[in-house]
Amino acid sequence: MADSKSNTVVGKEQYEEARKNWLDTAKAAQQAKNEAKQKYDEANPGTPLVEWLLRRSPAFLKAYHAFGQAQVKFDEVYLEYDNAAAQAWIDARGAERERRWYKDEDGTPFLIILP
C-alpha cells in the first residue's frame, strides 16, 4: 500500500507538470492560429484557410504539432496517475476488509472477503 501511495504522489506531480505543459502549448497553438488567421485575412488569397495554413504558416504547424505531442504525453501521464490512484483506493479498501480462508468438500481452499 505504501508503494501505491508514493506512486500516486509522484504521479500527481507528473500529472500537474504534463497538464501545465499541455495548457501552455494549447495557448501557444491558439495564438499561432490567431496570428495565422490575421495574416490570411490580410492576404485574402482566395484559397481555403486550412489549405493556406498548411502551405504558408510553418509557425502554426509547429505550434499545433507541439500541442499534439503535449496532448499525447498528458494522456499517458493522466492514465498512469489515474491507475495509480485507483490502485491506492483498491488497496485501502482491501485493507479494511476481513479475509477468511475456508475449504470446500474437496479440500480446495477458497477466500471469503467480508466487508
Biopython code that builds the backbone (N, CA, C, O; Angstrom):
import numpy as np
from Bio.PDB.StructureBuilder import StructureBuilder

atoms = [
    (1, "MET", "N", (0.825, -1.189, 0.000)),
    (1, "MET", "CA", (0.000, 0.000, 0.000)),
    (1, "MET", "C", (0.868, 1.250, 0.000)),
    (1, "MET", "O", (0.493, 2.255, -0.604)),
    (2, "ALA", "N", (1.991, 1.211, 0.648)),
    (2, "ALA", "CA", (2.880, 2.379, 0.670)),
    (2, "ALA", "C", (3.392, 2.687, -0.727)),
    (2, "ALA", "O", (3.548, 3.850, -1.098)),
    (3, "ASP", "N", (3.654, 1.635, -1.502)),
    (3, "ASP", "CA", (4.133, 1.845, -2.865)),
    (3, "ASP", "C", (3.095, 2.561, -3.716)),
    (3, "ASP", "O", (3.432, 3.480, -4.462)),
    (4, "SER", "N", (1.838, 2.149, -3.611)),
    (4, "SER", "CA", (0.818, 2.790, -4.426)),
    (4, "SER", "C", (0.581, 4.235, -3.994)),
    (4, "SER", "O", (0.248, 5.082, -4.823)),
    (5, "LYS", "N", (0.751, 4.526, -2.690)),
    (5, "LYS", "CA", (0.611, 5.916, -2.242)),
    (5, "LYS", "C", (1.743, 6.779, -2.779)),
    (5, "LYS", "O", (1.507, 7.891, -3.249)),
    (6, "SER", "N", (2.970, 6.275, -2.712)),
    (6, "SER", "CA", (4.099, 7.054, -3.229)),
    (6, "SER", "C", (3.998, 7.196, -4.738)),
    (6, "SER", "O", (4.350, 8.240, -5.287)),
    (7, "ASN", "N", (3.518, 6.152, -5.417)),
    (7, "ASN", "CA", (3.305, 6.254, -6.862)),
    (7, "ASN", "C", (2.261, 7.308, -7.179)),
    (7, "ASN", "O", (2.370, 8.015, -8.181)),
    (8, "THR", "N", (1.251, 7.415, -6.332)),
    (8, "THR", "CA", (0.209, 8.414, -6.550)),
    (8, "THR", "C", (0.768, 9.816, -6.377)),
    (8, "THR", "O", (0.420, 10.719, -7.139)),
    (9, "VAL", "N", (1.634, 10.012, -5.381)),
    (9, "VAL", "CA", (2.229, 11.334, -5.153)),
    (9, "VAL", "C", (3.120, 11.717, -6.328)),
    (9, "VAL", "O", (3.017, 12.826, -6.854)),
    (10, "VAL", "N", (3.993, 10.803, -6.741)),
    (10, "VAL", "CA", (4.862, 11.067, -7.893)),
    (10, "VAL", "C", (4.015, 11.267, -9.137)),
    (10, "VAL", "O", (4.280, 12.161, -9.941)),
    (11, "GLY", "N", (2.992, 10.430, -9.294)),
    (11, "GLY", "CA", (2.109, 10.544, -10.445)),
    (11, "GLY", "C", (1.387, 11.875, -10.475)),
    (11, "GLY", "O", (1.174, 12.442, -11.547)),
    (12, "LYS", "N", (1.007, 12.381, -9.312)),
    (12, "LYS", "CA", (0.313, 13.665, -9.264)),
    (12, "LYS", "C", (1.240, 14.786, -9.710)),
    (12, "LYS", "O", (0.813, 15.698, -10.417)),
    (13, "GLU", "N", (2.511, 14.728, -9.300)),
    (13, "GLU", "CA", (3.470, 15.752, -9.727)),
    (13, "GLU", "C", (3.670, 15.707, -11.240)),
    (13, "GLU", "O", (3.687, 16.744, -11.903)),
    (14, "GLN", "N", (3.822, 14.498, -11.778)),
    (14, "GLN", "CA", (3.974, 14.352, -13.227)),
    (14, "GLN", "C", (2.714, 14.808, -13.947)),
    (14, "GLN", "O", (2.785, 15.438, -15.002)),
    (15, "TYR", "N", (1.560, 14.484, -13.372)),
    (15, "TYR", "CA", (0.288, 14.888, -13.957)),
    (15, "TYR", "C", (0.179, 16.410, -14.014)),
    (15, "TYR", "O", (-0.191, 16.973, -15.044)),
    (16, "GLU", "N", (0.502, 17.071, -12.907)),
    (16, "GLU", "CA", (0.422, 18.535, -12.870)),
    (16, "GLU", "C", (1.386, 19.166, -13.874)),
    (16, "GLU", "O", (1.039, 20.136, -14.548)),
    (17, "GLU", "N", (2.595, 18.613, -13.972)),
    (17, "GLU", "CA", (3.579, 19.138, -14.923)),
    (17, "GLU", "C", (3.104, 18.940, -16.366)),
    (17, "GLU", "O", (3.204, 19.853, -17.184)),
    (18, "ALA", "N", (2.589, 17.750, -16.673)),
    (18, "ALA", "CA", (2.099, 17.472, -18.028)),
    (18, "ALA", "C", (0.886, 18.333, -18.350)),
    (18, "ALA", "O", (0.731, 18.799, -19.479)),
    (19, "ARG", "N", (0.028, 18.542, -17.360)),
    (19, "ARG", "CA", (-1.166, 19.372, -17.576)),
    (19, "ARG", "C", (-0.774, 20.819, -17.863)),
    (19, "ARG", "O", (-1.334, 21.454, -18.756)),
    (20, "LYS", "N", (0.191, 21.337, -17.103)),
    (20, "LYS", "CA", (0.659, 22.708, -17.315)),
    (20, "LYS", "C", (1.287, 22.844, -18.701)),
    (20, "LYS", "O", (1.021, 23.810, -19.416)),
    (21, "ASN", "N", (2.120, 21.874, -19.075)),
    (21, "ASN", "CA", (2.750, 21.894, -20.392)),
    (21, "ASN", "C", (1.701, 21.839, -21.495)),
    (21, "ASN", "O", (1.806, 22.549, -22.495)),
    (22, "TRP", "N", (0.692, 20.997, -21.312)),
    (22, "TRP", "CA", (-0.383, 20.859, -22.293)),
    (22, "TRP", "C", (-1.151, 22.175, -22.438)),
    (22, "TRP", "O", (-1.446, 22.607, -23.553)),
    (23, "LEU", "N", (-1.471, 22.807, -21.313)),
    (23, "LEU", "CA", (-2.194, 24.081, -21.367)),
    (23, "LEU", "C", (-1.346, 25.177, -22.010)),
    (23, "LEU", "O", (-1.859, 25.986, -22.782)),
    (24, "ASP", "N", (-0.049, 25.204, -21.693)),
    (24, "ASP", "CA", (0.841, 26.201, -22.298)),
    (24, "ASP", "C", (0.929, 26.023, -23.810)),
    (24, "ASP", "O", (0.884, 27.000, -24.557)),
    (25, "THR", "N", (1.055, 24.778, -24.258)),
    (25, "THR", "CA", (1.135, 24.551, -25.708)),
    (25, "THR", "C", (-0.203, 24.825, -26.378)),
    (25, "THR", "O", (-0.239, 25.250, -27.533)),
    (26, "ALA", "N", (-1.295, 24.589, -25.675)),
    (26, "ALA", "CA", (-2.609, 24.913, -26.239)),
    (26, "ALA", "C", (-2.745, 26.419, -26.439)),
    (26, "ALA", "O", (-3.261, 26.873, -27.460)),
    (27, "LYS", "N", (-2.279, 27.188, -25.459)),
    (27, "LYS", "CA", (-2.321, 28.650, -25.596)),
    (27, "LYS", "C", (-1.435, 29.115, -26.741)),
    (27, "LYS", "O", (-1.826, 29.992, -27.511)),
    (28, "ALA", "N", (-0.236, 28.531, -26.860)),
    (28, "ALA", "CA", (0.677, 28.901, -27.947)),
    (28, "ALA", "C", (0.082, 28.536, -29.298)),
    (28, "ALA", "O", (0.202, 29.300, -30.256)),
    (29, "ALA", "N", (-0.557, 27.376, -29.383)),
    (29, "ALA", "CA", (-1.181, 26.958, -30.640)),
    (29, "ALA", "C", (-2.341, 27.881, -31.000)),
    (29, "ALA", "O", (-2.516, 28.230, -32.167)),
    (30, "GLN", "N", (-3.122, 28.272, -30.020)),
    (30, "GLN", "CA", (-4.241, 29.184, -30.280)),
    (30, "GLN", "C", (-3.729, 30.544, -30.732)),
    (30, "GLN", "O", (-4.296, 31.156, -31.637)),
    (31, "GLN", "N", (-2.664, 31.015, -30.107)),
    (31, "GLN", "CA", (-2.078, 32.295, -30.505)),
    (31, "GLN", "C", (-1.531, 32.205, -31.929)),
    (31, "GLN", "O", (-1.725, 33.125, -32.723)),
    (32, "ALA", "N", (-0.850, 31.105, -32.259)),
    (32, "ALA", "CA", (-0.326, 30.921, -33.619)),
    (32, "ALA", "C", (-1.464, 30.865, -34.626)),
    (32, "ALA", "O", (-1.346, 31.392, -35.732)),
    (33, "LYS", "N", (-2.560, 30.232, -34.249)),
    (33, "LYS", "CA", (-3.719, 30.158, -35.141)),
    (33, "LYS", "C", (-4.305, 31.546, -35.364)),
    (33, "LYS", "O", (-4.640, 31.908, -36.492)),
    (34, "ASN", "N", (-4.429, 32.321, -34.296)),
    (34, "ASN", "CA", (-4.978, 33.671, -34.430)),
    (34, "ASN", "C", (-4.091, 34.552, -35.303)),
    (34, "ASN", "O", (-4.590, 35.309, -36.136)),
    (35, "GLU", "N", (-2.768, 34.453, -35.112)),
    (35, "GLU", "CA", (-1.845, 35.236, -35.937)),
    (35, "GLU", "C", (-1.912, 34.801, -37.394)),
    (35, "GLU", "O", (-1.901, 35.638, -38.297)),
    (36, "ALA", "N", (-1.982, 33.496, -37.624)),
    (36, "ALA", "CA", (-2.074, 32.992, -38.996)),
    (36, "ALA", "C", (-3.388, 33.418, -39.638)),
    (36, "ALA", "O", (-3.419, 33.768, -40.818)),
    (37, "LYS", "N", (-4.468, 33.390, -38.872)),
    (37, "LYS", "CA", (-5.778, 33.817, -39.399)),
    (37, "LYS", "C", (-5.738, 35.291, -39.768)),
    (37, "LYS", "O", (-6.299, 35.694, -40.786)),
    (38, "GLN", "N", (-5.075, 36.097, -38.942)),
    (38, "GLN", "CA", (-4.953, 37.521, -39.234)),
    (38, "GLN", "C", (-4.164, 37.728, -40.529)),
    (38, "GLN", "O", (-4.558, 38.537, -41.369)),
    (39, "LYS", "N", (-3.055, 37.003, -40.696)),
    (39, "LYS", "CA", (-2.270, 37.103, -41.931)),
    (39, "LYS", "C", (-3.079, 36.629, -43.130)),
    (39, "LYS", "O", (-2.982, 37.200, -44.216)),
    (40, "TYR", "N", (-3.871, 35.592, -42.931)),
    (40, "TYR", "CA", (-4.717, 35.073, -44.009)),
    (40, "TYR", "C", (-5.736, 36.125, -44.426)),
    (40, "TYR", "O", (-5.952, 36.355, -45.616)),
    (41, "ASP", "N", (-6.361, 36.763, -43.435)),
    (41, "ASP", "CA", (-7.354, 37.800, -43.741)),
    (41, "ASP", "C", (-6.718, 38.978, -44.467)),
    (41, "ASP", "O", (-7.323, 39.554, -45.371)),
    (42, "GLU", "N", (-5.482, 39.341, -44.069)),
    (42, "GLU", "CA", (-4.786, 40.447, -44.731)),
    (42, "GLU", "C", (-4.399, 40.077, -46.162)),
    (42, "GLU", "O", (-4.474, 40.908, -47.067)),
    (43, "ALA", "N", (-3.985, 38.826, -46.359)),
    (43, "ALA", "CA", (-3.542, 38.397, -47.689)),
    (43, "ALA", "C", (-4.717, 38.178, -48.633)),
    (43, "ALA", "O", (-4.593, 38.414, -49.835)),
    (44, "ASN", "N", (-5.852, 37.734, -48.109)),
    (44, "ASN", "CA", (-7.037, 37.455, -48.906)),
    (44, "ASN", "C", (-6.672, 36.632, -50.148)),
    (44, "ASN", "O", (-6.910, 37.077, -51.271)),
    (45, "PRO", "N", (-6.093, 35.432, -49.956)),
    (45, "PRO", "CA", (-5.545, 34.680, -51.077)),
    (45, "PRO", "C", (-6.566, 33.978, -51.970)),
    (45, "PRO", "O", (-6.221, 33.604, -53.091)),
    (46, "GLY", "N", (-7.766, 33.790, -51.536)),
    (46, "GLY", "CA", (-8.751, 33.101, -52.359)),
    (46, "GLY", "C", (-8.716, 31.589, -52.192)),
    (46, "GLY", "O", (-9.520, 30.887, -52.806)),
    (47, "THR", "N", (-7.815, 31.077, -51.383)),
    (47, "THR", "CA", (-7.791, 29.638, -51.086)),
    (47, "THR", "C", (-8.410, 29.418, -49.711)),
    (47, "THR", "O", (-8.444, 30.332, -48.888)),
    (48, "PRO", "N", (-8.893, 28.222, -49.467)),
    (48, "PRO", "CA", (-9.463, 27.949, -48.140)),
    (48, "PRO", "C", (-8.413, 28.129, -47.034)),
    (48, "PRO", "O", (-7.221, 27.912, -47.255)),
    (49, "LEU", "N", (-8.862, 28.517, -45.872)),
    (49, "LEU", "CA", (-7.972, 28.803, -44.742)),
    (49, "LEU", "C", (-7.081, 27.610, -44.397)),
    (49, "LEU", "O", (-5.880, 27.777, -44.185)),
    (50, "VAL", "N", (-7.652, 26.422, -44.339)),
    (50, "VAL", "CA", (-6.871, 25.245, -43.958)),
    (50, "VAL", "C", (-5.743, 25.005, -44.959)),
    (50, "VAL", "O", (-4.605, 24.746, -44.567)),
    (51, "GLU", "N", (-6.052, 25.091, -46.228)),
    (51, "GLU", "CA", (-5.031, 24.900, -47.258)),
    (51, "GLU", "C", (-3.941, 25.962, -47.129)),
    (51, "GLU", "O", (-2.754, 25.654, -47.228)),
    (52, "TRP", "N", (-4.345, 27.205, -46.910)),
    (52, "TRP", "CA", (-3.379, 28.295, -46.765)),
    (52, "TRP", "C", (-2.497, 28.072, -45.536)),
    (52, "TRP", "O", (-1.287, 28.290, -45.586)),
    (53, "LEU", "N", (-3.112, 27.636, -44.431)),
    (53, "LEU", "CA", (-2.339, 27.376, -43.217)),
    (53, "LEU", "C", (-1.288, 26.294, -43.447)),
    (53, "LEU", "O", (-0.150, 26.424, -42.997)),
    (54, "LEU", "N", (-1.665, 25.244, -44.137)),
    (54, "LEU", "CA", (-0.732, 24.146, -44.379)),
    (54, "LEU", "C", (0.434, 24.569, -45.260)),
    (54, "LEU", "O", (1.551, 24.080, -45.090)),
    (55, "ARG", "N", (0.185, 25.472, -46.198)),
    (55, "ARG", "CA", (1.231, 25.876, -47.142)),
    (55, "ARG", "C", (2.040, 27.079, -46.671)),
    (55, "ARG", "O", (3.237, 27.158, -46.951)),
    (56, "ARG", "N", (1.423, 28.004, -45.971)),
    (56, "ARG", "CA", (2.056, 29.294, -45.712)),
    (56, "ARG", "C", (2.369, 29.611, -44.256)),
    (56, "ARG", "O", (2.929, 30.670, -43.974)),
    (57, "SER", "N", (2.035, 28.746, -43.346)),
    (57, "SER", "CA", (2.222, 29.101, -41.939)),
    (57, "SER", "C", (2.978, 28.011, -41.175)),
    (57, "SER", "O", (2.363, 27.198, -40.485)),
    (58, "PRO", "N", (4.314, 27.992, -41.297)),
    (58, "PRO", "CA", (5.084, 26.985, -40.557)),
    (58, "PRO", "C", (4.998, 27.169, -39.035)),
    (58, "PRO", "O", (5.077, 26.190, -38.292)),
    (59, "ALA", "N", (4.838, 28.394, -38.574)),
    (59, "ALA", "CA", (4.713, 28.624, -37.123)),
    (59, "ALA", "C", (3.451, 27.948, -36.588)),
    (59, "ALA", "O", (3.453, 27.365, -35.504)),
    (60, "PHE", "N", (2.375, 28.039, -37.373)),
    (60, "PHE", "CA", (1.120, 27.389, -36.985)),
    (60, "PHE", "C", (1.311, 25.872, -36.918)),
    (60, "PHE", "O", (0.880, 25.225, -35.963)),
    (61, "LEU", "N", (1.959, 25.315, -37.938)),
    (61, "LEU", "CA", (2.165, 23.868, -37.969)),
    (61, "LEU", "C", (3.033, 23.400, -36.804)),
    (61, "LEU", "O", (2.742, 22.377, -36.185)),
    (62, "LYS", "N", (4.091, 24.139, -36.506)),
    (62, "LYS", "CA", (4.969, 23.769, -35.387)),
    (62, "LYS", "C", (4.218, 23.838, -34.056)),
    (62, "LYS", "O", (4.357, 22.959, -33.205)),
    (63, "ALA", "N", (3.428, 24.888, -33.892)),
    (63, "ALA", "CA", (2.683, 25.054, -32.639)),
    (63, "ALA", "C", (1.662, 23.936, -32.462)),
    (63, "ALA", "O", (1.521, 23.395, -31.365)),
    (64, "TYR", "N", (0.951, 23.586, -33.525)),
    (64, "TYR", "CA", (-0.045, 22.532, -33.406)),
    (64, "TYR", "C", (0.597, 21.156, -33.275)),
    (64, "TYR", "O", (0.033, 20.268, -32.635)),
    (65, "HIS", "N", (1.763, 20.973, -33.871)),
    (65, "HIS", "CA", (2.494, 19.718, -33.686)),
    (65, "HIS", "C", (2.930, 19.583, -32.222)),
    (65, "HIS", "O", (2.789, 18.514, -31.627)),
    (66, "ALA", "N", (3.455, 20.659, -31.648)),
    (66, "ALA", "CA", (3.857, 20.647, -30.231)),
    (66, "ALA", "C", (2.646, 20.397, -29.334)),
    (66, "ALA", "O", (2.740, 19.685, -28.335)),
    (67, "PHE", "N", (1.515, 20.986, -29.698)),
    (67, "PHE", "CA", (0.287, 20.776, -28.936)),
    (67, "PHE", "C", (-0.129, 19.304, -28.985)),
    (67, "PHE", "O", (-0.519, 18.729, -27.969)),
    (68, "GLY", "N", (-0.044, 18.708, -30.162)),
    (68, "GLY", "CA", (-0.388, 17.294, -30.299)),
    (68, "GLY", "C", (0.514, 16.404, -29.462)),
    (68, "GLY", "O", (0.047, 15.460, -28.826)),
    (69, "GLN", "N", (1.805, 16.704, -29.462)),
    (69, "GLN", "CA", (2.742, 15.931, -28.646)),
    (69, "GLN", "C", (2.438, 16.098, -27.157)),
    (69, "GLN", "O", (2.474, 15.128, -26.400)),
    (70, "ALA", "N", (2.142, 17.315, -26.746)),
    (70, "ALA", "CA", (1.808, 17.566, -25.337)),
    (70, "ALA", "C", (0.513, 16.850, -24.961)),
    (70, "ALA", "O", (0.378, 16.352, -23.843)),
    (71, "GLN", "N", (-0.434, 16.800, -25.889)),
    (71, "GLN", "CA", (-1.702, 16.103, -25.637)),
    (71, "GLN", "C", (-1.458, 14.610, -25.409)),
    (71, "GLN", "O", (-2.027, 14.017, -24.492)),
    (72, "VAL", "N", (-0.618, 14.014, -26.239)),
    (72, "VAL", "CA", (-0.305, 12.590, -26.091)),
    (72, "VAL", "C", (0.388, 12.327, -24.756)),
    (72, "VAL", "O", (0.043, 11.378, -24.053)),
    (73, "LYS", "N", (1.357, 13.159, -24.408)),
    (73, "LYS", "CA", (2.080, 12.997, -23.142)),
    (73, "LYS", "C", (1.132, 13.162, -21.954)),
    (73, "LYS", "O", (1.194, 12.401, -20.989)),
    (74, "PHE", "N", (0.260, 14.157, -22.036)),
    (74, "PHE", "CA", (-0.711, 14.381, -20.967)),
    (74, "PHE", "C", (-1.621, 13.166, -20.811)),
    (74, "PHE", "O", (-1.895, 12.732, -19.692)),
    (75, "ASP", "N", (-2.090, 12.617, -21.930)),
    (75, "ASP", "CA", (-2.954, 11.439, -21.866)),
    (75, "ASP", "C", (-2.240, 10.263, -21.203)),
    (75, "ASP", "O", (-2.829, 9.566, -20.377)),
    (76, "GLU", "N", (-0.973, 10.038, -21.560)),
    (76, "GLU", "CA", (-0.202, 8.941, -20.968)),
    (76, "GLU", "C", (-0.032, 9.137, -19.462)),
    (76, "GLU", "O", (-0.259, 8.215, -18.679)),
    (77, "VAL", "N", (0.366, 10.333, -19.069)),
    (77, "VAL", "CA", (0.595, 10.616, -17.646)),
    (77, "VAL", "C", (-0.719, 10.548, -16.877)),
    (77, "VAL", "O", (-0.757, 10.042, -15.755)),
    (78, "TYR", "N", (-1.797, 11.056, -17.474)),
    (78, "TYR", "CA", (-3.097, 11.017, -16.808)),
    (78, "TYR", "C", (-3.519, 9.575, -16.547)),
    (78, "TYR", "O", (-3.995, 9.252, -15.459)),
    (79, "LEU", "N", (-3.345, 8.708, -17.547)),
    (79, "LEU", "CA", (-3.734, 7.313, -17.356)),
    (79, "LEU", "C", (-2.896, 6.645, -16.270)),
    (79, "LEU", "O", (-3.427, 5.891, -15.454)),
    (80, "GLU", "N", (-1.588, 6.918, -16.253)),
    (80, "GLU", "CA", (-0.734, 6.357, -15.206)),
    (80, "GLU", "C", (-1.162, 6.870, -13.828)),
    (80, "GLU", "O", (-1.259, 6.099, -12.873)),
    (81, "TYR", "N", (-1.415, 8.167, -13.737)),
    (81, "TYR", "CA", (-1.826, 8.776, -12.470)),
    (81, "TYR", "C", (-3.175, 8.217, -12.022)),
    (81, "TYR", "O", (-3.365, 7.888, -10.851)),
    (82, "ASP", "N", (-4.098, 8.117, -12.958)),
    (82, "ASP", "CA", (-5.428, 7.617, -12.653)),
    (82, "ASP", "C", (-5.366, 6.158, -12.201)),
    (82, "ASP", "O", (-6.042, 5.765, -11.251)),
    (83, "ASN", "N", (-4.552, 5.366, -12.887)),
    (83, "ASN", "CA", (-4.408, 3.961, -12.498)),
    (83, "ASN", "C", (-3.765, 3.829, -11.122)),
    (83, "ASN", "O", (-4.186, 2.989, -10.326)),
    (84, "ALA", "N", (-2.752, 4.644, -10.829)),
    (84, "ALA", "CA", (-2.104, 4.600, -9.513)),
    (84, "ALA", "C", (-3.083, 5.014, -8.418)),
    (84, "ALA", "O", (-3.108, 4.412, -7.345)),
    (85, "ALA", "N", (-3.881, 6.033, -8.685)),
    (85, "ALA", "CA", (-4.871, 6.478, -7.700)),
    (85, "ALA", "C", (-5.928, 5.397, -7.480)),
    (85, "ALA", "O", (-6.341, 5.145, -6.348)),
    (86, "ALA", "N", (-6.360, 4.765, -8.560)),
    (86, "ALA", "CA", (-7.349, 3.695, -8.435)),
    (86, "ALA", "C", (-6.771, 2.520, -7.649)),
    (86, "ALA", "O", (-7.455, 1.938, -6.807)),
    (87, "GLN", "N", (-5.518, 2.173, -7.921)),
    (87, "GLN", "CA", (-4.885, 1.069, -7.196)),
    (87, "GLN", "C", (-4.735, 1.402, -5.717)),
    (87, "GLN", "O", (-4.928, 0.532, -4.867)),
    (88, "ALA", "N", (-4.396, 2.644, -5.397)),
    (88, "ALA", "CA", (-4.290, 3.058, -3.995)),
    (88, "ALA", "C", (-5.643, 2.941, -3.303)),
    (88, "ALA", "O", (-5.719, 2.525, -2.147)),
    (89, "TRP", "N", (-6.702, 3.305, -4.003)),
    (89, "TRP", "CA", (-8.046, 3.200, -3.437)),
    (89, "TRP", "C", (-8.409, 1.735, -3.216)),
    (89, "TRP", "O", (-8.962, 1.378, -2.176)),
    (90, "ILE", "N", (-8.099, 0.890, -4.196)),
    (90, "ILE", "CA", (-8.384, -0.543, -4.073)),
    (90, "ILE", "C", (-7.603, -1.137, -2.903)),
    (90, "ILE", "O", (-8.144, -1.921, -2.122)),
    (91, "ASP", "N", (-6.326, -0.759, -2.785)),
    (91, "ASP", "CA", (-5.501, -1.257, -1.677)),
    (91, "ASP", "C", (-6.070, -0.816, -0.331)),
    (91, "ASP", "O", (-6.105, -1.603, 0.615)),
    (92, "ALA", "N", (-6.509, 0.422, -0.241)),
    (92, "ALA", "CA", (-7.076, 0.929, 1.011)),
    (92, "ALA", "C", (-8.372, 0.197, 1.349)),
    (92, "ALA", "O", (-8.609, -0.157, 2.504)),
    (93, "ARG", "N", (-9.202, -0.026, 0.340)),
    (93, "ARG", "CA", (-10.448, -0.755, 0.574)),
    (93, "ARG", "C", (-10.163, -2.197, 0.979)),
    (93, "ARG", "O", (-10.832, -2.756, 1.849)),
    (94, "GLY", "N", (-9.157, -2.791, 0.333)),
    (94, "GLY", "CA", (-8.798, -4.171, 0.645)),
    (94, "GLY", "C", (-8.269, -4.319, 2.059)),
    (94, "GLY", "O", (-8.497, -5.344, 2.702)),
    (95, "ALA", "N", (-7.571, -3.314, 2.546)),
    (95, "ALA", "CA", (-7.017, -3.362, 3.899)),
    (95, "ALA", "C", (-8.116, -3.292, 4.950)),
    (95, "ALA", "O", (-7.934, -3.772, 6.069)),
    (96, "GLU", "N", (-9.253, -2.699, 4.604)),
    (96, "GLU", "CA", (-10.354, -2.554, 5.552)),
    (96, "GLU", "C", (-11.167, -3.838, 5.689)),
    (96, "GLU", "O", (-11.894, -4.005, 6.669)),
    (97, "ARG", "N", (-11.054, -4.734, 4.731)),
    (97, "ARG", "CA", (-11.896, -5.930, 4.735)),
    (97, "ARG", "C", (-11.243, -7.078, 5.498)),
    (97, "ARG", "O", (-10.020, -7.184, 5.592)),
    (98, "GLU", "N", (-12.094, -7.916, 6.028)),
    (98, "GLU", "CA", (-11.620, -9.099, 6.743)),
    (98, "GLU", "C", (-11.594, -10.270, 5.767)),
    (98, "GLU", "O", (-12.557, -10.513, 5.040)),
    (99, "ARG", "N", (-10.481, -10.984, 5.766)),
    (99, "ARG", "CA", (-10.342, -12.125, 4.862)),
    (99, "ARG", "C", (-10.374, -13.421, 5.679)),
    (99, "ARG", "O", (-9.723, -13.534, 6.717)),
    (100, "ARG", "N", (-11.136, -14.382, 5.193)),
    (100, "ARG", "CA", (-11.220, -15.681, 5.862)),
    (100, "ARG", "C", (-11.035, -16.789, 4.830)),
    (100, "ARG", "O", (-11.692, -16.819, 3.789)),
    (101, "TRP", "N", (-10.129, -17.687, 5.150)),
    (101, "TRP", "CA", (-9.885, -18.841, 4.285)),
    (101, "TRP", "C", (-10.727, -20.021, 4.778)),
    (101, "TRP", "O", (-10.793, -20.303, 5.974)),
    (102, "TYR", "N", (-11.359, -20.691, 3.836)),
    (102, "TYR", "CA", (-12.154, -21.888, 4.128)),
    (102, "TYR", "C", (-11.769, -22.971, 3.138)),
    (102, "TYR", "O", (-11.033, -22.725, 2.182)),
    (103, "LYS", "N", (-12.275, -24.170, 3.377)),
    (103, "LYS", "CA", (-12.070, -25.276, 2.439)),
    (103, "LYS", "C", (-13.427, -25.853, 2.083)),
    (103, "LYS", "O", (-14.315, -25.972, 2.927)),
    (104, "ASP", "N", (-13.566, -26.210, 0.812)),
    (104, "ASP", "CA", (-14.823, -26.826, 0.396)),
    (104, "ASP", "C", (-14.766, -28.333, 0.638)),
    (104, "ASP", "O", (-13.841, -28.827, 1.283)),
    (105, "GLU", "N", (-15.764, -29.068, 0.115)),
    (105, "GLU", "CA", (-15.850, -30.510, 0.354)),
    (105, "GLU", "C", (-14.625, -31.261, -0.151)),
    (105, "GLU", "O", (-14.231, -32.270, 0.433)),
    (106, "ASP", "N", (-14.020, -30.773, -1.236)),
    (106, "ASP", "CA", (-12.853, -31.446, -1.820)),
    (106, "ASP", "C", (-11.558, -31.069, -1.113)),
    (106, "ASP", "O", (-10.507, -31.644, -1.397)),
    (107, "GLY", "N", (-11.622, -30.122, -0.209)),
    (107, "GLY", "CA", (-10.421, -29.662, 0.476)),
    (107, "GLY", "C", (-9.726, -28.517, -0.242)),
    (107, "GLY", "O", (-8.617, -28.129, 0.124)),
    (108, "THR", "N", (-10.384, -27.974, -1.272)),
    (108, "THR", "CA", (-9.811, -26.853, -2.017)),
    (108, "THR", "C", (-10.017, -25.569, -1.221)),
    (108, "THR", "O", (-11.143, -25.241, -0.849)),
    (109, "PRO", "N", (-8.936, -24.848, -0.960)),
    (109, "PRO", "CA", (-9.100, -23.608, -0.189)),
    (109, "PRO", "C", (-9.746, -22.503, -1.033)),
    (109, "PRO", "O", (-9.507, -22.405, -2.236)),
    (110, "PHE", "N", (-10.547, -21.695, -0.394)),
    (110, "PHE", "CA", (-11.110, -20.519, -1.051)),
    (110, "PHE", "C", (-11.171, -19.385, -0.041)),
    (110, "PHE", "O", (-11.163, -19.604, 1.171)),
    (111, "LEU", "N", (-11.232, -18.196, -0.557)),
    (111, "LEU", "CA", (-11.154, -16.996, 0.269)),
    (111, "LEU", "C", (-12.503, -16.298, 0.302)),
    (111, "LEU", "O", (-13.142, -16.118, -0.735)),
    (112, "ILE", "N", (-12.927, -15.912, 1.478)),
    (112, "ILE", "CA", (-14.129, -15.093, 1.631)),
    (112, "ILE", "C", (-13.677, -13.745, 2.168)),
    (112, "ILE", "O", (-12.977, -13.668, 3.178)),
    (113, "ILE", "N", (-14.082, -12.695, 1.487)),
    (113, "ILE", "CA", (-13.735, -11.340, 1.922)),
    (113, "ILE", "C", (-14.994, -10.694, 2.474)),
    (113, "ILE", "O", (-15.976, -10.500, 1.756)),
    (114, "LEU", "N", (-14.953, -10.369, 3.737)),
    (114, "LEU", "CA", (-16.105, -9.751, 4.385)),
    (114, "LEU", "C", (-15.913, -8.242, 4.454)),
    (114, "LEU", "O", (-14.805, -7.761, 4.690)),
    (115, "PRO", "N", (-16.991, -7.504, 4.248)),
    (115, "PRO", "CA", (-16.860, -6.037, 4.317)),
    (115, "PRO", "C", (-16.618, -5.555, 5.727)),
    (115, "PRO", "O", (-16.486, -4.352, 5.954)),
]
sb = StructureBuilder()
sb.init_structure("model")
sb.init_model(0)
sb.init_chain("A")
sb.init_seg("    ")
for serial, (resi, resn, name, xyz) in enumerate(atoms, 1):
    if name == "N":
        sb.init_residue(resn, " ", resi, " ")
    sb.init_atom(name, np.array(xyz, "f"), 0.0, 1.0, " ", f" {name:<3s}", serial, name[0])
structure = sb.get_structure()
